[in-house]
Amino acid sequence: MVEENLRIHTFTDIPSPQIFSSQIEPKNVPAVFKECVKHWKAFSKWNPSNGGLIYLQERVGSVAVEAMLSRSAPVFYGDIRSHERVPLSFSTFIRYCLCLLENRDGMRDDFLGSQKHSLAVSDTEQIDLLFGEAPQQFYLAQVPILNFEKKEHMQLECLGEDIQTPLPLETKSLASVNLWMNGMKARSSTHYDPHHNLLCLVSGCKEVTLWPPSATPYLYPRPLYGEASNHSSVTLEEPDLSVYPRSACLNRFSQKVVLHAGDALFIPEGWFHQVDSEDLTIAVNFWWRSMTISGMLEHMDAYYLRRILKRLTDKEMNKMLHFLSSSMDKTMTCTTSQANNAYRDHGHQGISMNCGNKSSNDELRSKVMLQDLEPCASQSLNELISLVHDRLNPSKLTGSTYNSSAGENDETNKRKEDSSSINDDPVANLILTLHPLTICSVFLAMADNFPRTLEALVLHALTPVGSEILTRKFEEMDQLISGEDQNQFYQIFYGVFDDQSAAMDALLNGKELFARQAFENVLDQYVGINLDGPKPQIK
């Protein structure tokens, strides 16, 4: 379901430049302006049903333009491996459109015979590619009418007299104005643009499907270092869910807009969009730089990059644990109820809550003697001990200490490499289901009665996801007990270890491995870089 603040709005009254700049553009959400360019001369003069193609042919003449040829028509992919640009005279393209418009069999043959010498292509093989038995579809894409950054690249400047800057953009510093024209049905591959875009439809009909930048992970963007980094890798008609499993959720984020002649669509920078054009459509688009990127000081780029990656990584970590929290909510119901009742019924005997009254470590320990544990805590303690002994070689638990640097075996290293898996991690699953105060009771009892098992748990049995869950539980516990009891708990907990810094390092290293996996997920989902995948070949 699309979030309310990302819904596309339609305006029947064209906003002023001030309203657009202050109320619409800053939201960075698409907007439709009905009949925004109906007053253009182009609206009537370019109309194919009213002699518009002849007018364009006479107006532009034989100016050379680039036609995009698709090897996968009617879809035009952004990757240059899937299309090529062929020099073609504008008048030839118009006559091609006339041929399609008339759709008369005899006219097509006459047309081909007359164009063999006028086409700006090199040989008969190229003509067959365009008009042969299996012709490749082609259209004019992004042909400059005006280009304020490269003024020498304006093949269709003469058409500028038939259009004017739409009212909402009158105060904008435009980057370019371009013509888009196709003779047959066409579809652009899903992509985003680094500029704000106002797409104005002069003739025909277009359906535009849009996704917000936040939907990037579900669209599998091509690698950032690639030639078509702003394009999606997913074929939306029939996505291969075995390769792109997240694309199954794409419809939850998409919105469709149908544009008719005279309408305009504001497509903010970063919004993925796919454009489906009906037969013989003509459109003009306006690009301009957004204030967000143009106002960013270059010397701050590295800082903002790190801030953004950190925010996305934190979000990914929460998402990786989100499905766990729903499971935790269900499984904790009984445990939490029992724990809270236990503390309430026994005057907080499970954990010392002395509100500032000093208590020694021995006093805190005495409150969690094995025989005094609540049933849920006692059961959890037994399960945790059993899991630790099952996971590790029992013979290694008999020693007086458990050195983290020398005692890790191959199995431990393998677990540590898997920083996010929990499905096959019964220790993490058990910790996940426990109330923070129950965890406190369990670890105090374990420290007093089974210190070597507690040491083995922290140094060897916790996977990175287990370390992340446990430390989050500790943070929740800290919110529930007094500062004095917090200090006593951690003194007892870390006092079990011959090398207390090794215990802290084990937890922190596990958390960092979990965060690293989240960071790699971010690179894969938002940047299109899979560190485990094949690397680009450099020849």
N, C-alpha and C positions, 0 to 999 in steps of 0.2 A: 504494500500500500504506500503510495507516494505521500511524503510528509506534506502537511498543509502549507508550510512556508516555501515549498518547492513547486507548488502547483502553478501551471501556466494560466495567465489571465488574458482575456480578450478585451480590447478597447474599441468601442465604436466611435468614440470621440478621440481624435488624434491629439496626444499630449503635446504641450508646448515644450520647447527646449529646456526650460527651467524645470518643469515638472518631470520630464524624462530624466534629467541629470540628477535630480534630488530625490526622486521617489521610486523610479523604476530601475534605472541602471545600477544603483548601488546594491540592490537586492541580488543581483547576479542570477536572476531567474528569467527564462524566456517570456516573451509577451507578443501577442498578435495584435496588429493594428489594422482593422478592417477598412478597405477602400482607401488606404493611405496614399497610393500613387495613382489613383484613378484620374487625376487631373493632368497627368503627364501627357505631352504630345505623343510619346511612344505608345501610350495605352491605345490610341486609335490608329496611329500611323503604322505600327508594327504588327497589327492584328492580321494573322494569316488569312482569316476568313474575309478580310476586307482589302485584299491586295497588299498586305503588309510585307510579304516576302519580296515582291517585286520592288517595293519602295526601298527595302534594305539593300537589295542587290544594286539598285541604281545609286543609292546613297554612298555605299562603301566601295563598290566596284571590286576590282581584283586584288585588293590588299591581301598580302600573305598573312595567314594566321596559322596557329598550330591546332590541329584536330587530334583529339585523344582517341586512339584505337584500342578497343578492349578485346582481349583474348578470352574473356569470360562473360561476354555480353549476356543479359543486359546489365550485369553488375560491373561497375568500374572500381577496381581496387586501387588504393593509394600507392601500393608497392609498384615501383617501376618495372618489376619483373613480370607484372601482370598486364601491363599496357605499354604503349609507345606513343610518342607524339610525332605526327607526320605533318610536314608543311603543306598547306592547302590554301588555295585562293578562296576568299570569302564568297565570291560570286559562285564558285563551284559548289561550295557547301549549300548555298541557298538553292541552286538548281537541283541538288540532290534532295533537299527538303521538299521542293516542288514536286519532284518525281514521286516521293513517298506520299505526298498529300493527294496527288491525283490518283495514284495507285492503279495506273493503267499498264497492262502487260507490255503493249507495244511501245509505250513511251519509255519504258526502262531500257529496252534495247537501243532505241534511237539515242537516248541520253548517253549511254555508255560509248556508243560509236563516236559521238561528237566530242567526247571529253578526253580521248586518249592523248591529245596533244596539248590540251589546256590545263590538265591536272598538274600541280606542282609536285609530282612524284617522279621517281626515276625510270621505271620500266613497267612493262606489261604485267609482270608478276605482282607488283605493288597494286596495280589497278584491279587485278583479280582478287587480291586480298580485300580490297574495299568493296568491289561490286560483283565478284565472281559467283560461282554456284553456292559457295558457303561464305558469304561476305561477313567481315568483322564489323560490328557496330562501332560507330564513332560519333563524337559530338564535340562542340566547342565548350571547353571548360576553363573558366577563369581567364578569359581574354580581356586584357586591359582596355577600358575606355578612358579612364584617368588613372594615373599613378603618380602620387605626390612624392614618392621616395625615389622612383626611377622614371623620370619623365621621358626618357628616350624609348621606354617600353609602353607605348600607347597606340596600338595598331588601329583601334576603333575610336579614336578621339573625336571624329566627326559626328559620332552618335551622341556625344555629350550635349548637343543642342536640344535633343528630344527628351532629356531627363533633367531633373533638378534634385538638389539635396532634400530629402524628406524633412518635414518640419521638425521632428524630434532631434535631428542631427545637425541643425543649422549652426550650432555653436561648436561643433566637434572639429578637431583637426584630423581630417580623413587621411588614411594611408593609401587606399586605392578604391576604384570603382570598376567592376568587372561584368562582362556579359557571359551568361550561361545559356546554351541553346542546344537542344537535342531534337533529332528528327523522329526517332522511335523511342519507345519506353526505355527508361534507363534508371538504374539505381546506383547511388554512390555507396561505397563501403563505409562502415561506421567509423567515424573519426571525430576529433575535436580540432578547433582552430586556436591559435595563440592570440587572436584578436577578437574584439567584439564584432558582431556581424549583423547587419540588417539585410535580410533577403527579401527583395521586392519582386513580386510576380507580375510580369507584364501580360503574358498570354499563357493559356493552358491551365493545368492543375498539378499541384505537387502535394504529396503527403510526407510530412516530416516526423520521424520518430526521434525522441530526445531522451537522454539519460543525464542526470546530474553528475558532476565530477566525483561525488561520493560513491557512485556505482562503478567506478573504475575497476575494482577487483573482479567484478562479475563479467567484465567485457574483455579481460585478458589483453591489456595493451601490448603492442609490440615492444621489443626492448628499446630502452632509451637511446642506446648507441646506434640503433638501426636507421635505415633510410626512411622508413615510414613509421616513426616512433609515435605519431599521433593517431594511429589507426588501431582498431581492434583486430584481434586474431580470430575472432569467432565468426563463423558463418551463421547468421541469425536465423535463416530459414530452417536449417536442420543442424543445430549445434551438436557436435560430437561430445556427449556428456562424459565419455570415458577419458577424453583428453581435457575437456573444459567443464568439469563438474559444477563449478560455481555458476555457470551460465544458465543453469536451470532456474535461477532466481531472477533472471533479467526482467521478466514481465512485471515484477513487483515495483520496479523503478522507472519503467518507461511511460512516456506520454506521447500521444499522437496529435498532430495538428494538420488540418487540411487547408491549404491555401488556394484561393481562387484569384483570377486576374484582378489586380488592383490592391490585393492584400500585401502586408509586409510582416515579417517575423523577425523579432530580435532574438538572436542566438548568442548568449554571453560566452566569453572565452571559457574554454575548459569543458563546455557541455558537449558530450558525445551526441552525434546526430547522424541519421541515415535519411537520405532524400530519395523518394520515389517520384519520378516524373512521368506524366502521361505523354502520349505522342505529341510531338511538336510543342514544346514549352519554351518560353523565353523569359529569362529572369535577369535582374541586375542586382548585384549585391554591393554593399558598402562596408569596408573594413576600417576600424580605427582602434588604436591602442587604448586599453583600459587604464584608468588612473592607478589601479592596484599595482600593476607591473611597471608602468612608466614612472610612478612616483617612488619606486623603491630604489634607494641608493645602492650603487653597485658594490661599494665596499662592505655592505651589510649582507650580501648574498650568502656568504658562507655561514653566517650566524643564523639567518632565517632558514637555510637548508637544514641545519642541525636541529633547530627548534621544531620544524615541521616533521622531520623524520622521527624525532623523539616523541612528539605527540601522536603520530601514527603508530609508533611502536607500542606506546602505552595503551592505546586503543586496541591494538591487535592482541596484546597480552590479556586484556579484560575479555576480549571476544573469545580467545582460546579457552578461557575459564568460564565463560558465560553459560555454556551448556552444562558445565559442572554445577554451577550455582543452582540451576533449576532442579537438578538431581539432588543437590544438597538440601534444598528447601524441603523436598519430599521426605528424604531419609532422615533429616534432622528432627522432624516433628516430634516423634516419640522421644528421641534422645534429649532434645531441648526441654521438652516438658518435664521429663524425669529429672533432668539436672536442675532446672529452676525450682521444681518442687522440693528437691532434696535440700537445696540451699535455704529455701524458705522454711521448710519444716524443721530443720536442724540448726536454725540460727546461723546459717552460713558455715556449718562445720566442714563442708567439703573444701572450702578455700577460706583462708583467714581474711576477713573483711573488717579489720579492727579500727578503721577510720582514724588512723594516726597513732593508736596505741602500739608501742614497740613490742615486737615479738622476735624471738631468736629463730634461727634456722631449725633448731630442734623442735621448737613449738610448732612451726609450720609443718614440719614433717609428721609430727604426731597426729595432725588432723587428717592425714591421708594414709593411715595405716591400712594394710591390705584388708583386714577384717572390717574396716569401717567404710570401705568404698561402696558407693551405690551400685546396684546390679549392673546398670548400663556401663559405668566406668570400669567395673571389674571385668565384665565381658570384653570390653574394648582392649583392656590391658592384656588379657590372655590372648586375644586374637593378634595383637601387635607383636607380642613376644614370639608367638608361633610363626608369624610371617617373616620376622627377622631371621629366625633360626632356619626356616625353610629356604630362604633366599641365599643365605651365606653358609659356608662350610662350617658345621658345628665345631670342628676341631679348632678353628681359629678364634672361637669365643672363649676358650679356656685360659688364654694368656692374660696377664695383668694389664696389658695396654693394647691399644689398637692404633698403630701408627698409620696416618692417612697417606703419607708419601710412599711408604714401603709396603703397606698391606693391601693395596688395591690390586685385584687380579684382573684377568682379561674380561670376565663377566661384568665386573664393576665398571670398567672402562667402556664396555659396550653400552651399558645402561646410561652412563653419563653422556654418551654421544646422542642418545635419543632424548632430546630435551623437552619434548612436548607430549609424548605418549602417556596416556593414563588408562586407556582401555585394558591394558595388560599389566597394570601397576596396582596391585591390591593394597600396598602400603599407602600410596597416595589416596586411593579411593576410601580407605578406612579413615584417614585423617580428615578427609573432606567431609565425611558425614558427622563428625563429632562437634559438639558445641565447644566453643573456646574454653569455658570453665571446666568442662569434662576433660579436655586435653590437659589443662593445668593439673588436675587431680591425677590423671594417668601418668604424666611425666614425673610428678613428685613421687608417686608410688614406685615407679620404675627406677628412679634415681636412688631410692633408699633400699630397694630389694633386688634390683637387677641392673646394677650400674654398667656392667660390661655389655649388656644387650642394648641399653640406651646409647652407649658409645658406638656400638656397631651400627645401630640404626642411623645415626646422624652421619657417621663417617663413610658408611658403605652401602646402606640399604635405601637411602633416599635418592631418587632420581631428581633431575632438575625441576620437573613439574611438582614433585613432592616437596622439594625445598621451597618452591614458590608458595604452595598451599600452606605449608607449615608456618612460614614466616608471616603470611597474611593472617593466619589464625592467632599467632602471637600478638599481632597488632590489634586484632579484635579483643583479645583477652586483656590487653593493656587498658582498653577503654572501660573494662568492667571491674577491675580490682584497683585497690589504692596503690599509690606510688611506693609505699613501704613494702607492701606485699609483692609488687613487681620486682623490686630489688632483691628480696629474699628468694623469689622463685628463680630468677636468673643466676643467683649465686649458687643455689642448689643444683640447677640444671647444668651449668658449665663446670661446677665443681667436680662432676663425675670424670671429666677428661684430664688425663695427665698433662696434655698440651691443650689448654683452653683455646688458644689461637687457631689450632687445627680445626676445632669444631666450628668456630666462627667462619674460617675460610671455607670449610665444606659447604656451609649453608649459603654463603655469599657466592661461591663459585657456581653452585647449582642454580641460584637465582639468575646469575649472569648468563649461564648457558640457556636458560629458559627465555630470557630477554633477547638473546642472540637469535634464537629460532624465530621469535616474533619479528625481529628486525629483518631477517631473511624473508619471512613471509611478506613483509611490507615491500621489500624490493621486488619480489615476484609479482605481487598483486597490483602495485601502483606504478612500478618502473619497468616491469616486464623482464626483469633479470633474475634468472634462476641460477644460484651459485652452484647447484649440483648438476645442472644441465650442461649440454654441449657448449663449448666456447666457440665464438666466431673464428673462422680460419683466416689467417693473415698470410698472404702469398707474396 
